[in-house]
Amino acid sequence: MSGKAFSTVVDALLQRLGIRDEVGFSEQELVLEVDGVDVVLRDGVDGRTLLVEGPGGALDVSSVSKRSRIEKLLKTNLALSTVHNTISVLVGDAEDTAKFVNVRGFYRYQQNDINVLTDLVSDVASSADILRGVLTNLETEVQYPNVSDRSENELIFLSP
């Protein structure tokens, strides 16, 4: 089921996106550039799912602030998973100090709804872009506004 299902679904996706004649793909993989993010579609290991994956960025876990970096990544991943049908995974050996974060989504072939797959590709690209921003700004200190000269009736929203 896997090879044929992959080809059928990817062909339908390309047709839905209006780029069927412009993009070639192999029987194992398709790479789409979505808003500057390379989203890779592959047949899943079980042959019943399509893996949709995008690069989030590098995570250096060798520094002193390792715990806060991973905590920020986990919180962002949790927040994204409530909005998008994606998860973030660390890729790399246990000994590696530099890990890579990938964003993944899974589409079951039996769903047979190309709109769901189109949304999933968009979710993966969006989540990867957000995580890329988080991972590149982990070194940046959060700047808080000066609140001492504000009155008691003012409401202030703080964001990183």
N, C-alpha and C positions, 0 to 999 in steps of 0.2 A: 504494500500500500504506500510506502514512504516515498519512493522516487516519483511515482506518478501523481500522488496527492500533492507533493511539493510543487511540481511543474504546473499542475492545474490551478492551484491556489495562487501561485506567483503570477501566472499568466492573467488570471482574473484581476489581481491587484494592479498590475501594470495597465490593463485595459481600463480599470476604474479610474486610475490616475491620469489616463490619457497619454501615456508614454510607452505603450506596448511596442510600437515599431521603432522607438529610439533606443531602447535598452535591451541588451542581450544578457542572458544569465546562463549559468551552468546548471546541471541537474542537482548540484549540491549546495549552491550558494548564490545569493543576489546581494549586491551592495547598492544601497540608495543613499544619495546625499540629501539630507533633510535639514534645511537651515544651518548648513555648515557642519553637520554631524553625520558621519558615516554610519548608517544603520545597516546591519548585516542580517539577512534572513537565511536560516539554515534549517534543514530537516532535523527534527528532534531525534534523540537517541532511541526513543521508543517507537518511532515511525508513525505516531498518532498526533504529534504536536509539531508546530513550527516554532523555532526559537528565533526571537527578534532581539538583537543585541546592539548596544551602542557604547562607545567609550566614555567613561566619566572623567577619568584622569588618574594621575599618579598620586600615591599616598606614601610619604616617607615616615616609617614608624620607628626610626632609629633615634629620634631626638628625645629630649627630656619631656616635651609636651605630648608624647605619644598618646597618653590617656585622653587628654582633651580633644585631640584630633579625631580619635576613633569615636569619642562620645558625640562630637558635632556631626560626624558622618552618619552615625546610627540615628540620631534625632532627625536629620534631614531625610534619611531613607524612610523612616517611619512616617514622617509628614507626607512625603511623596507617595507612599504606598496607599494612603487614604484617598488620594486624588487621582492617581494614575494606576493602571494595572501593571506596575513594574516592581522589580526588586533590584537592589544593588548587591553585587558580590565582589569580594576581594579575590584577585587572581595573583598567584605567586606561591613559591615554596615557603615552608615554615622558616627556613634560614634567611630568606631574602629580607633585607631591611626596606627595600622599595617594593611596594605592592601596587597593583593597578586595579582600579575600581571600574567594573563594567555594569551597565544597566541592562537588565533582561526582562523580557515579557514573553509569554507563551500563548500561542493560539492553537486551539484544538481544531483539527481538520473537520471533525464532525459538526462543528458549529455552522459551517457553510454560510457564513455571513461576512461578506467582504468589507462591509462598513465597520464591523468589529475589528478586523485586521487593520484597516486604514487608521482607525483611532489608536490602535496599539502601536503602530509605527510612529505616529505622532507623539504618543505618550513616552515612548522610549527616547526619541530625539529630544523632547522637552526635558525629561528627567536627566538625561546625560548632560544637557547644556547647563541645567541648574547645578548639578553636582560638580561639573567642571568649574563653575564659578565659586562654589563653596571650597573646593580643594585648592584652588589657586589663591584664595583669600584667607586660608587658615593662619597665615603668619600675621595678617593685619589685625591690629588691635581695634576693638570696638570703640568708637568715639561717641561719647554721651554729651548732649547739650548742657550748657550751664543752666541749672534750674534754680539757682539761688535768687535770681532777680525776677522770678515769676510770682504771680499772685496765687492765692489758694484756690481760686475759682477756675484756673486754667488747667486743661487736660493735656498731658504730653504723652505722645506715643514714641517709645524708644525701639529702634530696630537696628540690627547689626549692619 
